[in-house]
Amino acid sequence: MAPSLAQAYRRRWWMAVTSIIENLFFSAVLLGWASLLIMLKNEGFYSHLCIENETFATNRSLVEGGRWPSCVEQEEMLNLGFTIGSFFLSAATLPLGILMDKFGPRPIRLIGRSDTALVSDQNVSDFLIFFAVSFNGFGGICLTFTSLILPNMFGNIRSTILSLMIGSYASSAVTFLGIKLIYDLGVSFRLIMWVWTGLACFVILNCFLNWPGESFPAPEDSRYTSDRVTGDRYITNVMIMEDTVSPKPQESEKTHSENASTVPICRSVCSPIFLWSVVVMAITQLRLIFFMGAMNKMIEFLVTHGDPNRKDVEFNFYSLAFYSSIFGTMQLLCLVTCPLIGYIMDWRLKECEEEHVDISTSKSNSAPPKRDRKIQKLSNAIRAFIFTNFLLVMFGVISLIDNLPIQVLSFALHTVVRGFIHSCCGGLYAAVYPANHFGTLTGFQSTISAAFALLQQPLFILMVGYLGGNPYWINVGLLIFSLVGFLLPCYLFYHQRGLIRKKVQLDVIAACQSKMKGLNLDIFKTKTTNIIL
């Protein structure tokens, strides 16, 4: 039986810590494609496409050095598998978001972990690799996507916890690096996959015991209440908290929650902020996915510069292994740096008034007026997006430098940007839109981004074919397109100015109404005194 929402709230820190660990080991492990690609080549996947080994089709013989042959055709086919898997990793979020908003995270999380457990051992034939990466992507996004609403339980640090969830998701690429290190020690690839399947069963058990059957309410939901002495917030089993001391804020809070739930989803989807975020995320996703899929070929070109006379097989192999290990290790930077962007998104929110507080009530207090919460959230989002886009442009510039050791810096920037951009987008949706739209909006945005990221396959074919493995001109084009990302914070700034003007007008109207009430009362008293006299 699923625990109640109040029980889940008391276990929220356990759920947060275990979700971070689960995301780290099971969510977007496909993003560690550089390490997985080396293992797949060593296992001989699609080596029969290489025309250099004519006897391979009949007796699956090994080439000199104990390794299967490798060629452009093999790399294109394996990259297609990565493209399909990364597409499912993002595209599945739209139906998952709709289902999660309706049924909650528990059933989706259980189904996603079951899929991963079923397909973890798929090194049977070449063709099944496509099914393996597809179900791995679907199961991984189920785990990640359901953990994105858990930060609703953490109030003013919601964006920080959200960034930790996204950071663990982005850092999960390090999993295949760890698997590769174990594989290099001589452990069977099949045995590694079976052990990984067994570990996934613990995720299912944890979800069954601790995750509630309903969705986590947003921080402004009326099911939260506060301790009058300590100020700590907690959640109750009743739908609306009873407060005999201050009933008016309760009524205002209830009205705010009802208004938020009645906003149509089409209004949120068609809003300019969401449409701009879709454009920015689509371009950024294509930029990041292409780099991950083509990284090994980029390293090879930096070693040989397209000169076949400089193509030393052993040197290339160890260079790829060394730099792919560096790239995989750097994935942990996502988990370390994502709290920074979460801190930016949560900046000074404790100093803000609640969004549902009545203006007339707040103005009657003698305390100085607090910051507007929605305006502060937009200010934080503007800073976060500008910082992230600046790092993305720096990543694009460094990618153009023809120097292999310097590319280590591009590895670091790629990793940081990948965690930052998802944290920024998730924090923006949580700040601007109703909580019951979060899953659908995130899913819709991810699906469009995944469809746009499919362009990385023709770009990869163009790079290894017509361009001879040289990624320079593709990187130049992607760098130019990434400048579009600065248009979103520009529009957020314009939208924020409109909110400030509206707030000033409402404050002026409230002040005038207050003065008019006092003036009318004085006139009434004067007229009454004259009549009596």
N, C-alpha and C positions, 0 to 999 in steps of 0.2 A: 504494500500500500504506500502511495506517495505521501511524503510528509506535508504538513500544512505550511501555509505561507509564513506563519509566525515561527514555526520550527526552523524553516529554511533561513529566516532572517537571523536567528540566533547562531546558525552555522555558516553565516555568510563569509567569514574569514577563512574557514576550512575550505569552503567551495571555491573561493578566489584563489587560494594557494594551489589547490589540486587542479583547478582549471588552467593555471599558468603552466604547471608541469605537464598536464595532458596535451595542451596546445604545443608545447615545446617538442614533444616526442611523437605526436600523431596527427597534427593538423596539416600544415602546408609543407610536408617533408619533400614533396615533389620539387619545391623551389631549390633544393640542393641537387639539381640536375647535373651539375658539373662533375660531382663525385659519382653519382649513379651512372652517368654515361660511361665512365671509365670501366666500371664493373660490368655493364652490359656488353661493352666491346670485348672485355676479357672472357665473358661467357659465350661469345660468338653470336650474339643476336644480329641477324640480317647480314652476316658475313658472306653468305652465298651470293649477295649482290655484287661482290667485288670480282671483277673479271680477271684480276691478277692471279687468282687461284682457280685454275680450270678444273681441278679434280675435287674441289670442295663439294660440289653438288652431288657427287656420287658416294664419297667415303668420308666426308666431313673431316678431312685431314687438317692437321695443325701446321702452321708456317714455322719458319725458323725462329727459335727463341721461345717456343711454347705459347705464342699468342695467335689469335685468329687474325685473318687479314682485315684491313680497314681501308675504306675508300669513300669518295664523296657520296655515292649512291646510298651507302649504309648510313652515313651521317644525316642525309636528308630524310631517310625513313625514320630513324630514331628521333630526329628533331620533330617530325610530324607527330610522333607519340607524345613528346613533351608539349607540343601545341595543343593537342586534344586534351591531355590531362590538365594543363593550366586553364584551358577553356572551361572544363567542368568545375575546376576549383573556384571559379568566379561566377559562371553562368547559372549554377544551381541555386544561387542566393535569392533569385526572384521568387520561384515557387516556395523555397524554404521560408523567405520573409513573410509571404502571405499566410502560410500554414502556421508559422510561429506566432504571428499576431492573433491568430484565431484559436489555436490549440495550446499554445505555450511551448517552452523549449524541451520538455522532458521526452515526448515521443520522438521528436526529430533527433535528439542526441542519441537515443538508444538505437534508432535505425542506422544512423551514420556510423556508429562504432561497430555494429553488426556487419555492415558492408566492408569495412576495413579488415575485420577479422576473416571474412570469407575470401578475400582476394590477396591476402598478404603473401601467399605462396603460389605465384603464377609464373615461375620460370620453367614452364613445360615446353612451350614452343614460341616461335617468333611472333605469331599472330596474336597470341594471348596477351602480349605486352600492352596492346592497346586497351584491352578490357581492364588490365591491372591498373594502369595509370588513370583510366576514367573513373573506376570505382574508388581508387585511392583519393582522387581529387574530390569526388562527391562526399565520401566519408569524412575527409579532413575538413571541408567547409561546413559540414553539419556540426562538427565539434566546435569550430571557431565561432560560427555564427550564433549559436545558442549561448555562448559565453559573453557575447557583446551586450546582453541586457542585464547580466549580473551586476554591473556597476551601478544600476539604479538603486541598489541597496545601500550605497555609500554616500549619499547626500552631496555635500560641497566638494568632495574629492572624487566625484564620479568620473570626470575626464581623466584623472590620474590613474584610476583603476582600469578604465577603458584602454588607456594607452599601454598599460602593462599586459592586458589581454592581447592587444594587437602586436605588441612587441614580442610576446612569446610565440604568436602565430608566425610572425616574420622570421624569428630566430629558429624556427623548426627546421630550416634548411640545414642546420648543423647536424641533424640526425643522420643523414646519409653519409656525412663525413665520418661520424663515429662508426657507422656500419662498414664503411670502406676500410677504416683502420683495422677493425676486427677481421674483415675479409682478407686483408693483406697479411694477417698473421697465419693464414691457412685454413680458417674456418669456412665450412661450406656455405655457399650463398643460400641454399635451401634451408639449412639449419637455422641460419640467422633470421630468415623470414618466418619460420615456425615459432621461434622464441618471441619475435615481435608480435605475432598473432596472440600468443599467450598473454603478453602484457596488455594488449588491447582489451582483454576480458576484464581486467581490473577497472578499466574506465567504465565499462558497462555496469559493473557492480556498484561503483561509487555513484553513478547517476541514478541507479535504481533506489539506493538507500537515502540519498540526500537532496535530490532535485525535486521541487514541488511540481504538482500537476498543472498549475496555472502560471501565467507570466508574472515576472517581477514588476510591481508598480513603479511608476516614475516618482522622483523625490517629492513632487508637488501633490501627489495623490493623497486623498483624505484618509487613507488607511494608516498613515504615519501619525504618530503623536510624539510629544516631547515631554521630558521630565521637567517639572517646574523648578526643581532645585538645581540639577546638574546641567540641564539643557540637552541631555542625550536623547537622540531620536530612536524610536523603536516602532514596531509594527504590531497591530492587534489583529484578532480574528474577525472583528466586526467590520462592516464596510465603511461606516462613518463614525469617527470618534465622538464621544459625548463630552461636552465641555460646558458646564453650567456657569462658569465664571465669565467667559467671553464668547457668547454665542454668535455675534456678528462676524468675526473672522472665520468661524466655522462655516457659516452660510456662504460667505464670499468664496471660501475655499471649495466648497461643494459646487457652487456655480461655475467657478473656474475650471474644475475637472470636467463638468458636464459640457461646457462650451468647447473644451479641447477635444473631447471624444466625438463631438458632432461635426467637426471640420471634415469635409469630404476629402478623400484621398486624391481625387483629380486636382483639387486646388493646390495641394502640396506638390504634386508631380509637375504641374504646369507653371510653378513659380519660377521666376528668373534665377533665384539663388540655386535651386536644385538643378536647373538646366545648365547653368555655368559650371556647377560642380561635376556634372556628368562629362562635360567637354574636357575639363581639366584632368579628371581621373582617367578618361579614355586615352588621352595623349601620354600621360605619365605611365599608365599601365603598359602601353605598347613599348615605351622607352625602356622600362625595367625588364619586361619579359624578353625582349629581343636581346638584351645584354646577357641575361642568364642563359638563353638558348644558344647563343653564338660565342660565348666566352672562350670555350676551348679552341675554336677556330681562330679567334682573335689572337690568342696567345701563340698559336702556331704561326700565324702570319708575322707577328712581331719577332719570332725566332728566325724564320727563314726569309721574310720579306718577299715571298713569292718566288724565290730563286731555288729551283730544284737541286742545284749543286750544293746548297747549304742544308738540304733536308736530311738530317741525321736522325734515324728512327729512334735510337735509344735516347738521344739528347731530347728529342721532342716528347717522348713518353714521360721521362722524369721531370721535364719542365712543366708539362700539363699536370702531372700528379702533385708537384710541389705547389704550383700556384692555385690549383683547385682546392688544395688543402688549406691554403691561406684564406681563400674566399669563403670556404665552409666555416672556418674558425671565426671569421669576422661576422658571421650571422648572429652571434651572441651579442653584437653591438646593438641590435634592435631592442633586446630586452633591457639593456643598460641605458640606452639613450631615449627610449620612448617616454619614460616618466618626465623627461624634460619638456616635451611637447605637451604632455598632460598637465604639467605645472603651469605652462603658459595658458592653456585653455581654462584652468581653474583660477587664474590670477585675480585676487581681490574679490572673489565672489562672496566671501564671508562678510565683507563690508556692505553688501548690497541688500536692499529690501526684497522681500519675497514678491514674486510676480503677481500673486493673487491678493496682496494687501490692498485694501480700499484706500483711495487717495485721500478722501475726506477724513478718514480715521488716522492715517499716518501724519497728515498735516496738523492735526489737533495736538499732537504731542509736542512737548517743549524741547525734545532732543533734536539735534541738527538733522536735516534730511540726509538719507542714505543714497548711495548710488543706485541707479536703475539697473536691475539684474540683466534684462535682455540686452540693453545697450552695452553693458560690460562684457557680456558673452560675445557680442559681435566684435568688440575691440580686441578681445583675446584671439578670436578666430582670424581676424585680419593679420595680427602679428604672426600667428602660427603659419598661415599660408605664405606670407611674404618670406619668412625664414626658410620654409621648406622649398619654395620655388627657387630661392637663391642657391640653396645647396644642390638642387637639381641642375641648374645651369652650370654650376662649378663642376659637377660630375660630367656633364657633356663636354665641357672645355678640356678637362683632363683626359677624357677618352680619346681626344684627337692627337695627343702627344705620342710620338713614336718612340716610346721608351718603356720597356717591360717592367723594371722595378717601380717606376712612377705609377704604373697602373694599379699598384697595391692601394694607393690613395683613392683611386676610382672605385675599388672594391669597397672600401670603407664608406665612401659617400653613397654608393648604390644601396648599401645595407641600411644606412641611416635614413635615407629618403624613403625607402620602401616602408619602413615603420612609421615615419612621420606623416606621410600623405594619407594613409588609412586612418591614423589617429585624428588628424585634422578634420577629415571628412566625417568620421563618426561623431566627433565632438560638435561639429557644426549642425548635423542633423538633430542631435540630442538637444542643442540649444535653441534651434529655430522652430522645429516642427513638433506636433503632438507626439507623445510617447507611443501611442498605438499605431503610428505611421512609421516608426523607426525601421522595423524589419522590412516592410514593403519598399521603402525608399532606398535602403541600403542594398536590397536585393536587385531592384531595378537598375540602380547605378552600376552595380557589379556586373550584371548581365550585359549591359551595353559596353562596358569596358572590356569584358571578355570577348565579345564579338569583334570589337575594334582591334584587340590584341591578336586576333587570328592573322592579321597582316604580317606578323613576324615570320610566318612560314614562307611567303613569297619573298620577303626581304632577305631571309636566310638563303634561299635558293639563288637570289640575285647576287648575294655576296660571294658564295662559294663557286658560282658559275661564271657569270659575265664579268664580275669584278675580280676574279681570281683569288678570292679569300681576303681582299682588302676591304675593311669595314669603314674606311675614312669618309667616303661621300654619304654613306647611309647615316653615320654618326653626325655629320654636318646637318643633314636634313632634319634629323630628330632633335638636334639642339635648337634649330630655328623654331620648330613646332613647340618645343617646351616653353618658349617665351610666352605662349598663350596663357600659361598658368597664372601670370600676374594680373590677368583681367578679372579673375574671381575676387581677389581682395579689393580691387578697384571698385567693383560693383557693391561689395559688402560695405565699403566706406560710404558710397553714395546712399545705400539703403539705411545705414546708421544715421547719416545726417537727417534723413527724413523722419526717423524715429525720434531724434532729439528735438526737431522742430515740433512734432506732434506732442511730445511730452511737455515742452514749454507752453504750448497753447493750452493744454489741459490744466497745467498748474495755474496759468493766468485766469482761466475760467473759474477754477475752484476758488482762487483767492477773491475774485470779484463776487462770486456767489456768497462767500462768507461775509464780505463787507456789506453786501446788500441786505443780507438777513439782519445784521446788526443795525443797519441804518433804518430799516423798516420797523424794527422793534423800538428804537428811540422815538421815531415819529408817532408810533401808536401810543407810547407812554405820554408824549407831550399833548396829543389830542385828548386823551382820556383825562389828564389833569385839568385842561382848560374847560372841559365839559363839567367836571365836578365843581370847579370854582365858579 
